[in-house]
Amino acid sequence: MNTAVNIAGVTLKNPVMTGSGTFGSGMEYGEFVDLSRLGAVVTKGVANVPWPGNPTPRVAEVYGGMLNAIGLQNPGIDVFMERDIPFLKQYDTKIIVNVCGKTVEDYLEVVEKLGEESAVAMLEINVSCPNVKEGAIAFGQKADALYNITEQIKKKARQPIIMKLSPNVTDIAEMAKAAEAAGADALSLINTLTGMKIDIHRRCFALANKTGGMSGPAIKPVAVRMVYQASHAVQIPVIGMGGIATAEDAIEFILAGATAVSVGAMNFVDPYTTVKVIEGIEEYMRTYRVEDIASLIGAVE
């Protein structure tokens, strides 16, 4: 039974990875999860300089999930390379670093520094960051802006690049095609859906930022639909995410066209979710006598 998948020339022992921003950089979950069981660890977003994030409160529970407006708080690339990469190197898993920035130049600075680190297998580029030069519209919300940043990063990156697409767009297939045309090696989707919660008793916003990104099981049907559309619009691999809580959820994404999957919000509910999903996929393959997981990818047309 073969559970290995290949993304842009990088082989993962199984298709299960962690959703950026929900697993720290692995250290935070190391006492719960044997990181060597995972196909890959995708780190929290890393910028060229430390980011303090948004004011609190910045997390709120909602029906079927959660809202977050953390604001990509992170210690910056220098601390990350000194502290987190050496920790992850101890484990038999692929390291995928999520990169964020406020200008194209910010991204390129991080990408170039990570190019010096051979232990990093791939880069996931968070294009849901507000582009300060374009009036804070996210890089991933305009096809031409997405094409431009993808093209610029591809010129500098030494590792394959995964463009993480925003669902807050009119046509996800158009965005997927723009990223592919600019040279992306793979896509991951979906990032969080923009949402809002109001406290009716205090008559104020639940989040200091007013809006936040919604994640959790409630968004899964939207995510599966977008993964299906994106994977059928491009020839490059797609990593599916959005509300995965069980192996059944993960298999649904794979059947829709995802080569691999990421577990995000459920890490906060049950830190063992990733391993349970891996074991559940293996059990599914035994039950249905699936010899190679590749035969499931995009099997539902």
C-alpha positions in Angstrom: 0.0 0.0 0.0 1.6 3.2 -1.2 0.6 6.4 0.6 3.4 8.6 -0.9 2.6 11.6 -3.1 4.8 13.8 -5.2 4.5 17.6 -5.3 6.9 19.4 -7.7 9.5 16.7 -7.4 9.3 16.5 -3.6 8.1 13.1 -2.3 6.0 13.1 0.9 5.6 9.8 2.7 1.8 10.5 3.0 -0.4 13.3 1.9 -1.1 14.9 5.3 0.5 18.2 6.3 -0.3 21.0 8.7 -2.1 24.2 7.9 0.1 27.2 8.3 -0.6 29.2 11.4 -2.3 26.3 13.3 0.8 24.3 14.2 3.4 26.9 15.2 6.6 25.7 13.6 6.2 22.2 15.0 7.8 22.7 18.4 4.5 23.6 20.0 3.0 20.3 19.0 6.1 18.1 19.4 5.0 16.7 22.7 1.7 15.5 21.3 2.5 14.5 17.7 5.5 12.5 16.4 6.4 15.0 13.6 8.1 12.2 11.7 4.6 10.7 11.1 3.6 13.7 9.0 4.0 14.1 5.3 5.2 17.7 5.9 5.2 20.4 8.5 4.0 23.7 7.1 5.3 26.5 9.4 3.5 29.6 10.6 4.0 32.6 8.2 7.5 34.2 8.3 8.3 37.7 7.3 11.5 39.6 6.7 11.2 41.4 10.0 9.3 40.6 13.3 5.5 41.4 13.1 3.6 42.1 16.3 0.3 41.1 14.9 -3.1 42.7 15.5 -4.5 44.1 18.8 -6.5 41.7 21.0 -9.1 40.2 21.2 -8.1 38.4 18.0 -9.8 35.0 18.2 -13.5 34.2 18.5 -15.4 31.0 18.3 -18.3 30.8 15.8 -20.7 28.1 14.8 -18.8 25.3 13.1 -15.4 27.0 13.4 -13.5 30.0 14.5 -12.5 33.5 13.4 -8.9 34.8 13.8 -7.3 38.1 13.2 -3.8 37.2 14.6 -2.3 39.5 11.9 0.5 37.0 11.1 2.5 37.7 14.3 5.9 36.2 13.9 9.5 36.6 15.1 11.0 37.3 11.6 13.2 35.2 9.3 16.4 35.5 11.3 15.0 34.1 14.5 13.1 31.5 12.6 16.2 30.2 10.8 18.3 30.2 14.0 15.6 28.5 16.2 12.9 26.7 14.3 14.7 25.1 11.3 17.3 23.3 13.5 14.4 21.9 15.6 12.5 20.6 12.5 15.7 19.0 11.1 15.5 16.4 13.9 12.5 14.8 12.3 11.9 12.7 9.2 9.4 15.0 7.6 9.5 17.6 4.9 9.8 21.2 5.9 7.6 23.7 4.1 8.0 27.4 5.1 5.1 29.8 4.7 6.2 33.2 3.6 4.4 36.5 4.1 5.1 40.2 3.4 3.6 43.6 2.8 5.5 44.3 -0.4 7.0 42.1 -3.1 10.4 43.1 -1.8 9.5 41.8 1.6 8.7 38.4 0.2 11.9 38.3 -1.9 14.1 39.0 1.1 12.7 36.0 2.9 12.8 33.7 -0.2 16.4 34.5 -0.8 17.4 33.8 2.7 15.6 30.5 2.7 17.3 29.6 -0.5 20.5 29.1 1.5 18.8 26.4 3.7 18.8 23.0 2.0 16.6 21.4 4.7 13.6 23.5 3.4 11.8 21.4 0.8 9.3 24.0 -0.4 8.0 27.5 0.1 4.3 28.3 0.6 3.6 31.9 -0.4 0.8 33.5 1.6 -0.8 35.9 -0.9 -3.6 36.9 1.4 -1.4 39.5 3.0 -2.4 43.1 2.4 -0.3 44.7 -0.4 0.6 48.1 1.1 1.5 49.5 -2.3 -2.0 48.6 -3.7 -4.2 50.1 -1.0 -4.0 47.1 1.3 -5.8 44.8 -1.3 -4.5 41.3 -0.8 -2.0 40.1 -3.4 -4.2 37.1 -4.1 -7.4 39.1 -4.9 -6.3 40.4 -8.3 -5.1 38.1 -11.0 -2.5 40.5 -12.3 -1.1 41.1 -8.8 -1.0 37.4 -8.2 0.8 36.8 -11.5 3.3 39.5 -10.7 4.3 38.3 -7.3 4.4 34.7 -8.4 6.7 35.6 -11.3 9.0 37.7 -9.1 9.3 35.0 -6.4 9.9 32.2 -9.0 12.9 34.1 -10.3 14.5 34.2 -6.9 13.4 30.9 -5.2 15.7 27.9 -5.1 12.9 25.7 -3.8 9.6 24.9 -5.5 6.9 27.4 -4.7 3.3 26.8 -3.6 1.0 29.7 -4.0 -1.6 29.7 -1.3 -4.8 31.1 -2.8 -7.5 33.2 -1.2 -11.1 32.1 -1.4 -12.2 35.7 -1.2 -12.4 36.1 -5.0 -15.0 35.9 -7.8 -13.4 33.1 -9.8 -10.9 30.8 -8.2 -10.1 29.1 -11.5 -8.9 32.4 -12.9 -6.6 32.9 -9.9 -5.3 29.3 -10.2 -4.5 29.8 -13.9 -2.7 33.1 -13.2 -0.4 31.5 -10.6 0.3 28.6 -12.9 1.1 30.9 -15.9 3.5 32.9 -13.7 5.5 29.7 -12.9 4.0 28.4 -9.6 5.0 24.8 -8.9 1.9 24.0 -6.9 -1.2 25.6 -5.3 -2.7 25.4 -1.9 -6.3 26.4 -1.0 -8.3 27.6 0.6 -7.1 30.2 3.0 -9.6 31.6 5.4 -13.0 33.2 4.4 -13.4 36.7 5.6 -16.0 36.9 8.4 -17.3 39.0 11.3 -18.9 38.4 14.7 -20.7 41.0 16.9 -21.3 40.6 20.6 -24.9 41.7 20.9 -24.7 42.1 24.7 -21.7 44.4 24.7 -22.7 45.8 21.3 -19.2 45.6 19.9 -17.2 43.5 17.5 -15.9 40.3 18.9 -12.5 40.9 17.2 -10.6 44.2 17.7 -9.8 44.0 13.9 -13.6 43.9 13.2 -13.2 41.2 10.6 -11.2 37.9 10.7 -10.5 34.8 8.8 -13.0 32.0 9.3 -11.8 28.4 9.4 -13.1 25.1 10.7 -15.6 22.4 9.5 -18.2 24.9 8.4 -16.1 26.1 5.5 -15.4 22.6 4.1 -18.0 22.4 1.3 -16.7 25.8 -0.1 -13.2 24.5 0.1 -13.9 21.2 -1.6 -15.7 23.1 -4.4 -12.8 25.5 -4.9 -10.2 22.7 -4.9 -12.2 20.8 -7.5 -12.4 23.9 -9.7 -8.8 24.8 -9.3 -7.4 21.3 -9.8 -9.4 21.0 -13.1 -8.2 24.4 -14.3 -4.4 23.7 -14.0 -1.9 21.0 -14.6 0.2 21.6 -11.4 -0.5 19.8 -8.0 -3.1 21.2 -5.6 -3.0 20.9 -1.8 -6.5 21.0 -0.3 -7.4 22.5 3.0 -10.4 24.0 4.8 -12.3 22.3 7.5 -10.6 18.9 7.5 -11.4 17.1 10.8 -11.4 13.5 9.8 -9.9 11.1 7.3 -13.2 11.1 5.4 -12.8 14.9 5.0 -9.3 14.5 3.7 -10.3 11.7 1.2 -13.1 14.0 -0.1 -10.5 16.6 -1.0 -8.3 14.0 -2.6 -11.2 12.6 -4.7 -11.9 16.2 -5.8 -8.4 16.6 -7.1 -6.1 17.4 -4.2 -2.7 15.7 -4.3 -2.2 16.4 -0.6 -4.2 18.0 2.3 -3.5 20.2 5.3 -5.2 20.0 8.7 -5.7 23.4 10.2 -8.2 24.6 12.8 -8.8 21.1 14.1 -5.3 21.1 15.6 -6.7 23.5 18.2 -9.5 21.1 19.0 -7.6 17.9 19.0 -3.8 18.1 18.7 -3.7 14.4 17.5 -6.0 15.2 14.4 -3.2 14.9 11.9 -2.1 11.4 13.0 -5.8 10.3 13.2 -6.3 11.5 9.6 -3.1 9.6 8.4 -4.3 6.4 10.1 -7.8 6.8 8.8 -6.6 7.2 5.2 -4.6 4.0 5.6 -7.7 2.2 6.9 -9.8 3.5 4.0 -7.2 2.2 1.5 -7.2 -1.2 3.2 -11.0 -1.4 3.3 -11.3 -0.5 -0.4 -8.2 -2.3 -1.5 -6.5 0.8 -2.8 -2.9 -0.1 -3.5 -1.7 3.4 -4.5 -3.2 6.7 -3.2 -2.4 8.3 -6.5 -5.3 6.4 -8.0 -7.7 8.4 -5.7 -6.5 11.8 -6.8 -9.2 13.5 -8.8 -11.0 10.2 -9.2 -14.4 11.9 -9.0 -15.0 13.8 -12.3 
